[in-house]
Amino acid sequence: MLQQPVKKVVLAYSGGLDTSVIVPWLRNNYGCEVVCFTANLGQGEELSGLEEKAIASGASKLYVEDLREEFITDYLYPMLQAGAVYERKYLLGTSVARPLIAKRMVEIAELEGADAIAHGCTGKGNDQVRFELTVMALNPRLRTIAPWREWTIRSRKDALDYAAEHNVPVTATEKSIYSRDRNIWHLSHEGGLLEDPWNEPEEVMYQWSVSPEAAPDESEEVVIDFQGGIPKRINGVAKGPISLLESLNALGAKHGVGRIDLVENRLVGMKSHGVYETPGGTILYAAHDALEELCLDKQTLQYKQQVALKYAELTYNGLWFTPLRRALDAFVRATQENITGSVRLKLYKGNVILVGRRSPHSLYREDYATFGQEDVYDQKDAEGFIKIFGLPLKVEAMLDIAGVGASKYRTPDYSSFKRD
C-alpha cells in the first residue's frame, strides 16, 4: 500500500551535525515542512543559538521546552525508587530520557497537525527503538522517518559535505571523535578510543567529573533526607528537584564520583562500549538503597530486587509506556510508603561511603536483635526452627547413607589409599 505524502514533520533536534543536516534532507526528499523540537533536559550550553541554527537550516520553527522538572519527577525518581540498574552498572541516563522527548514530540505533532515525526538515531543503536515504540504507544497514526535508515550519508565527512552543499551552519569537524549525550542525570561517551575496550579512557574525554586522583584529599560528608522514597533535603536544606540534583552533581563531580566503564548489550544484538558520568545519580542510588535496608522487610526487599532488573530492562529497551511498567510502578510506589529518613554519606576520591542512616520506620531494633534473653526472641526457639528448616537436607542425607553409605557432599577419605 502506498504511503500518503508527508506534509509536516516534527524533528527531534539537537543542533548537532546529524540533525542539522536532516532538516534540508527532509525538505528535499519529502517536500515537507519541518518543525524542530528540542527538550531542555539539562544540556546547558548546548542549547544556545539553536533557534537561529534551525531556521537557517530550513526549519519553519523550533520549540525549545524546559522539561527538566518533569524528567526528574516523572522519570528519574520512579526509576530511582525502583532501583533500576542495567547490567549491574548503567543508571540509564540516555534510556530514560528518550520516552519523555518522544512523548512531547507526539504532543507537538498533534498540536501542529503534523503527520510524521523524525529522529537522527542510527540504525545500529537503541535510541531508534525507544523513540519509535513511544510513538507507537501514544499515536500509532503518526509516521516515523529515520533518515539514517534511508539516506546515502555514511560518514561524518559525508554529513559535512552535505551541510556545505546546502549551506547548513554547523560547527562540527572531522576531529570530533566522541559521540556524547548529556542531560541533568548523566553524560555519556562513545566512539573514538573507546572503540577498543582495552584502551583506558583518556582523561581529557571527561567533561564533568574530576578524576579520583585529582579529587580533594579530604572527604566531604553529605546528608540526604527522603520522604516516601523521594529526596527532599541536602544537609538539612529543602530543595526542589532541579536544585537538588544539580547540587549533588556538583558534589559528586568534585570528588570524582559516578564514573563507569561498561561494555553493554544493545537491544539490537551487538555490544557497545561506553563511559558514563552520573555523579548525582550515583549518590542518590547509594542513599536510597541504604534507607531501604532499614525500612523494607526481607521478602519485599528481595522481590523488589527482581522488579528492579525488569524495570531496568523495560527502560533500556524503550518499553516505558507499557502496561507492565505501569504495573511495576504501582508495586514500587507501595514499597516506598515508609522510605522516609536520613542517610549520611562520605564522598572521597570516586567513592560514596555510607556512614549512617536513620528512619522513623526502621525495622532494625537493637533491643530485638540483642543476644540477651528477651520477650521478643527466645534463643531456645532456634533449635526447633533449625530442625524444621534443615529437614529436607536431613532426609536426603539419610537416603544417601542408606543407599551408598555416605552423603554425596561428604569428602572422600583418601587416607586408606596406598601409593605403588
Buried (B, 14 or more C-beta within 10 A) or exposed (E): EEEEEBEBBBBBBBBBBBBBBBBBBBBEEBEBBBBBBBBBBBBEEBBEEBBEBBBBBBBBEBBBBEBBEBBBBEBBBBBBBBBBBBEEBBBBBBBBBBBBBBBBBBBBBBEBEBBBBBBBBBEEBBBBBBBBBBBBBBBEEBBBBBBBEEBEBEEBEEBBEBBEEBEBEBEBEEEBEBBBBBBBBBBBBBBBBBEEEEEEBEEEBBEBBBEBEEBEEEBEEBBBBBEEBBBBBBEEEEBEBBEBBBBBBEBBBBBBBBBBBBEBEBBEEEEBBBBBBBBBBBBBBBBBBBBBBBBBEEEBBEEBEEBBBBBBBBBBBBBBBBEEBEEBBEBBBEBBEBBBBBBBBBBBBBBBEBEEBEBEEBBEEEEEEEEEEEEEEEEEEEEEEEEEEEEEEEEEBEEBEEEEEEBEEEEEEEEEEEEE
